């Protein structure tokens, strides 16, 4: 509906503003650094933040759209959703490595490895979410959660953030 589209646009603007503010803060912190190693470490953190946000949002949006096309979240379409999630997982390493190669700043091998592990764990957490009866019922009753960045957090957050989001969904 028009009202739902307004909510999506507002949420998108909020996320973009928060991302821009975080990027500006990290860039200021980076600019204050004087030694090359510290600058490279900050470049890797900035890269990780932006790639995590971008890939998480793309995955959450795609998964939400896919679930909506399937008629919502239900036990009947869980196998299709899990198949879609496994397809993401198969491409994570290739996508992350391509992003690192195309970066205009230094990206450490550790940052790449951590990003791959975080995204794969996010997919695993999401698969677990869709295969637990309690969380599946919660998702069926709260389909809009898929569009509010929570899955993005699962895909791109720290281990503790992923665990917290997964626990929130399960609850």
Backbone torsions as a table, in degrees:
resi	resn	phi	psi	omega
1	UNK	NA	169.3	178.4
2	UNK	-63.7	-39.3	178.8
3	UNK	-64.0	-41.9	178.2
4	UNK	-64.4	-40.0	177.9
5	UNK	-63.5	-39.4	176.3
6	UNK	-60.4	-42.9	178.9
7	UNK	-62.8	-41.7	179.3
8	UNK	-63.8	-43.6	179.7
9	UNK	-64.6	-40.3	178.4
10	UNK	-65.0	-45.1	178.6
11	UNK	-61.6	-42.9	178.7
12	UNK	-61.5	-45.1	179.1
13	UNK	-62.6	-39.5	178.8
14	UNK	-63.7	-46.6	179.8
15	UNK	-62.8	-42.6	178.9
16	UNK	-63.4	-40.8	179.5
17	UNK	-65.9	-43.3	178.7
18	UNK	-64.2	-40.6	178.6
19	UNK	-64.7	-44.2	178.4
20	UNK	-62.1	-41.8	179.5
21	UNK	-64.6	-43.5	178.8
22	UNK	-63.8	-42.0	177.8
23	UNK	-62.0	-42.8	-179.9
24	UNK	-63.0	-41.9	178.5
25	UNK	-63.6	-46.6	-179.4
26	UNK	-63.6	-38.4	179.6
27	UNK	-66.5	-39.4	175.7
28	UNK	-61.8	-44.3	178.0
29	UNK	-61.4	-40.1	179.5
30	UNK	-65.9	-44.0	-179.2
31	UNK	-62.4	-26.2	179.9
32	UNK	-79.2	-14.4	-178.8
33	UNK	-76.8	146.6	-177.2
34	UNK	-111.6	-27.0	-178.6
35	UNK	-97.2	146.8	-173.4
36	UNK	-60.6	-40.3	-178.1
37	UNK	-62.9	-44.9	178.8
38	UNK	-63.8	-38.7	177.6
39	UNK	-63.5	-41.9	179.5
40	UNK	-65.8	-39.1	177.1
41	UNK	-62.3	-42.3	179.0
42	UNK	-68.2	-39.1	176.0
43	UNK	-57.4	-41.6	178.6
44	UNK	-65.4	-39.5	178.0
45	UNK	-65.2	-43.0	179.0
46	UNK	-62.6	-45.1	178.2
47	UNK	-58.7	-47.5	-178.9
48	UNK	-59.9	-44.2	179.5
49	UNK	-59.0	-51.0	-175.7
50	UNK	-68.2	-41.2	178.7
51	UNK	-67.7	-40.2	178.1
52	UNK	-61.2	-45.4	178.6
53	UNK	-63.0	-48.7	-176.4
54	UNK	-62.6	-52.3	-177.4
55	UNK	-68.1	-36.4	177.0
56	UNK	-63.0	-44.3	179.3
57	UNK	-66.0	-40.9	178.6
58	UNK	-62.0	-46.5	-179.0
59	UNK	-64.6	-44.1	-179.8
60	UNK	-63.3	-42.7	179.8
61	UNK	-64.8	-45.9	-179.5
62	UNK	-64.0	-44.0	-179.8
63	UNK	-65.4	-40.1	177.2
64	UNK	-62.8	-44.6	178.1
65	UNK	-63.6	-42.5	179.7
66	UNK	-61.4	-46.2	180.0
67	UNK	-62.2	-40.1	179.5
68	UNK	-64.1	-40.2	177.6
69	UNK	-64.4	-29.0	179.3
70	UNK	-79.9	-1.5	-179.5
71	UNK	92.9	17.5	-180.0
72	UNK	105.0	-174.2	-179.6
73	UNK	-94.5	122.5	179.3
74	UNK	-150.4	160.1	178.2
75	UNK	-56.8	-29.2	-178.1
76	UNK	-69.8	-33.9	-177.3
77	UNK	-101.6	3.8	177.3
78	UNK	-56.1	-43.1	178.6
79	UNK	-57.8	-37.7	177.7
80	UNK	-66.6	-40.7	179.3
81	UNK	-64.7	-43.6	179.9
82	UNK	-65.4	-38.7	175.6
83	UNK	-59.9	-42.5	178.1
84	UNK	-63.1	-42.9	178.8
85	UNK	-64.2	-40.7	178.0
86	UNK	-65.3	-32.6	175.7
87	UNK	-64.9	-40.3	174.8
88	UNK	-57.7	-49.2	-174.3
89	UNK	-59.5	-38.3	-179.9
90	UNK	-64.4	-26.2	-176.0
91	UNK	-99.6	-5.0	-173.7
92	UNK	-57.8	-51.2	-176.6
93	UNK	-59.0	-46.0	-179.7
94	UNK	-62.7	-45.3	-178.0
95	UNK	-65.8	-46.1	-178.7
96	UNK	-64.4	-44.4	178.5
97	UNK	-62.3	-38.5	177.5
98	UNK	-64.5	-41.1	178.1
99	UNK	-63.6	-39.8	179.9
100	UNK	-66.2	-43.0	179.6
101	UNK	-64.3	-34.0	-177.0
102	UNK	-87.1	-3.4	-179.7
103	UNK	-67.2	142.1	178.4
104	UNK	-86.0	-4.9	178.5
105	UNK	-121.8	170.6	179.1
106	UNK	-65.6	136.1	174.0
107	UNK	-130.3	120.1	-177.0
108	UNK	-73.9	151.8	174.4
109	UNK	-57.9	-34.7	177.7
110	UNK	-63.9	-39.5	178.7
111	UNK	-63.7	-41.1	179.0
112	UNK	-64.5	-48.1	-179.4
113	UNK	-61.0	-44.3	179.1
114	UNK	-63.1	-42.6	179.4
115	UNK	-61.8	-44.9	178.8
116	UNK	-59.9	-47.9	-179.7
117	UNK	-62.1	-43.6	179.6
118	UNK	-62.3	-44.8	-179.0
119	UNK	-66.7	-41.4	178.0
120	UNK	-64.1	-40.5	177.7
121	UNK	-65.9	-36.8	176.5
122	UNK	-61.1	-41.9	176.9
123	UNK	-64.1	-45.0	178.7
124	UNK	-59.9	-42.6	178.0
125	UNK	-62.5	-39.8	-179.2
126	UNK	-69.2	-39.2	175.3
127	UNK	-60.7	-44.5	177.9
128	UNK	-60.3	-39.6	178.6
129	UNK	-59.0	-43.6	-176.8
130	UNK	-79.4	-10.6	-178.6
131	UNK	-105.8	-1.8	176.4
132	UNK	-97.2	129.4	-176.1
133	UNK	-56.5	-44.5	-176.1
134	UNK	-65.3	-45.5	-178.6
135	UNK	-70.7	-33.0	177.6
136	UNK	-64.3	-40.5	177.4
137	UNK	-63.6	-41.4	179.2
138	UNK	-63.3	-41.4	178.6
139	UNK	-65.9	-40.2	178.6
140	UNK	-59.5	-36.1	-177.8
141	UNK	-85.1	-12.3	-176.5
142	UNK	-135.6	55.8	-175.6
143	UNK	-57.8	-30.8	-177.9
144	UNK	-65.0	-18.5	177.2
145	UNK	-56.9	-34.4	-179.5
146	UNK	-60.6	-25.5	-174.9
147	UNK	-100.2	6.8	-173.6
148	UNK	-111.8	22.5	172.1
149	UNK	85.8	-3.9	-177.6
150	UNK	-66.1	-41.5	177.5
151	UNK	-68.0	-32.6	176.3
152	UNK	-59.8	-41.1	177.6
153	UNK	-62.7	-38.0	178.8
154	UNK	-65.3	-38.1	-177.7
155	UNK	-75.3	-30.4	-170.2
156	UNK	-120.2	-1.9	-175.9
157	UNK	-84.5	179.4	175.1
158	UNK	-71.8	170.7	179.0
159	UNK	-57.9	-43.2	179.3
160	UNK	-64.5	-40.0	178.4
161	UNK	-65.3	-43.1	179.4
162	UNK	-61.8	-42.7	179.7
163	UNK	-63.5	-43.2	-179.7
164	UNK	-63.6	-44.3	-179.9
165	UNK	-65.2	-42.3	178.9
166	UNK	-62.2	-40.9	178.2
167	UNK	-64.2	-40.3	179.0
168	UNK	-61.6	-46.1	177.6
169	UNK	-61.5	-45.6	-177.8
170	UNK	-62.0	-38.6	178.9
171	UNK	-66.1	NA	NA
